[in-house]
Amino acid sequence: MPRGDKSKYTDKQERQADHIAQSYESRGVSDDEAERRAWATVNKEAGGGKKSGSGRGHAVNRAPSRKGGRLGGKASAARPTAARSAAAKKAAATRKRRAK
């Protein structure tokens, strides 16, 4: 099997990689880099493709996905409290204005 061949991955793993890649792209990461990171995450969780055969399975490690989720928000937390509070008040006023 050549490097980069995705034939040994399950449909679920491919869906996971697509979803992860979309998340990266929505945050401004390039398509190629998003796909690379997505497959790296899937590989880290499942240990590569799910190869067929009795006794070949093992538990899936969800830590890489959780780590990515926890990393979000650091930029916001680094801002001063007053700036975050002002932004929250402005957002609340905008939501109230648009609700009418």
C-alpha positions as CSV (number, residue, x, y, z in Angstrom):
1,M,0.0,0.0,0.0
2,P,1.6,3.3,-1.1
3,R,2.0,6.2,1.3
4,G,-1.1,8.3,1.4
5,D,-3.4,5.5,0.3
6,K,-6.7,5.7,2.2
7,S,-8.2,2.4,1.2
8,K,-7.6,0.8,4.7
9,Y,-9.6,3.5,6.5
10,T,-13.3,2.8,7.4
11,D,-16.1,5.1,6.3
12,K,-16.4,6.4,9.9
13,Q,-12.7,7.4,9.9
14,E,-13.1,9.2,6.6
15,R,-16.1,11.1,7.9
16,Q,-14.1,12.0,11.0
17,A,-11.3,13.3,8.9
18,D,-13.7,15.4,6.8
19,H,-15.3,16.9,9.8
20,I,-12.0,17.7,11.5
21,A,-10.7,19.3,8.2
22,Q,-13.8,21.4,7.9
23,S,-13.3,22.7,11.4
24,Y,-9.7,23.7,10.6
25,E,-10.7,25.4,7.3
26,S,-13.4,27.4,9.1
27,R,-10.6,28.7,11.4
28,G,-8.5,29.9,8.4
29,V,-6.2,26.9,7.9
30,S,-5.4,26.2,4.2
31,D,-7.1,23.1,2.6
32,D,-3.9,21.1,2.3
33,E,-2.8,21.8,5.9
34,A,-6.3,21.1,7.2
35,E,-6.4,17.7,5.5
36,R,-2.9,16.8,6.8
37,R,-3.9,17.7,10.3
38,A,-7.2,15.9,10.1
39,W,-5.6,12.6,9.0
40,A,-2.9,13.0,11.6
41,T,-5.6,13.3,14.3
42,V,-7.5,10.2,13.0
43,N,-4.2,8.3,12.9
44,K,-3.3,9.3,16.4
45,E,-6.7,8.3,17.7
46,A,-7.1,4.9,15.9
47,G,-3.5,4.0,15.3
48,G,-3.9,4.1,11.5
49,G,-6.4,2.4,9.2
50,K,-8.7,-0.2,10.7
51,K,-7.2,-3.4,9.1
52,S,-9.4,-6.4,8.8
53,G,-8.8,-9.6,10.7
54,S,-9.6,-11.3,14.0
55,G,-8.0,-9.8,17.1
56,R,-6.6,-6.8,15.3
57,G,-8.8,-4.2,17.0
58,H,-7.9,-1.9,19.9
59,A,-9.5,0.9,21.8
60,V,-9.7,4.4,20.3
61,N,-7.9,7.2,22.1
62,R,-10.0,10.4,22.0
63,A,-7.3,12.5,23.7
64,P,-6.1,14.2,20.5
65,S,-9.6,15.6,19.7
66,R,-10.2,16.7,23.2
67,K,-6.8,18.5,23.2
68,G,-7.8,20.4,20.1
69,G,-11.0,21.5,21.6
70,R,-9.4,22.7,24.9
71,L,-6.8,24.8,23.1
72,G,-9.5,27.1,21.6
73,G,-10.1,30.4,23.4
74,K,-6.6,31.2,24.5
75,A,-6.5,34.4,22.5
76,S,-9.8,35.6,24.1
77,A,-8.6,34.7,27.6
78,A,-5.4,36.7,27.1
79,R,-7.4,39.9,26.5
80,P,-8.0,42.2,29.4
81,T,-11.2,41.7,31.4
82,A,-12.6,45.1,30.5
83,A,-12.2,44.4,26.8
84,R,-13.9,41.1,27.1
85,S,-16.7,42.6,29.1
86,A,-17.2,45.5,26.6
87,A,-17.3,43.0,23.7
88,A,-19.9,40.9,25.6
89,K,-22.1,43.9,26.3
90,K,-21.9,45.0,22.7
91,A,-22.8,41.6,21.5
92,A,-25.8,41.5,23.8
93,A,-27.0,44.9,22.6
94,T,-26.7,43.7,19.0
95,R,-28.7,40.5,19.7
96,K,-31.4,42.5,21.4
97,R,-31.5,45.0,18.6
98,R,-31.8,42.3,15.9
99,A,-34.4,40.4,17.8
100,K,-37.0,43.2,17.2
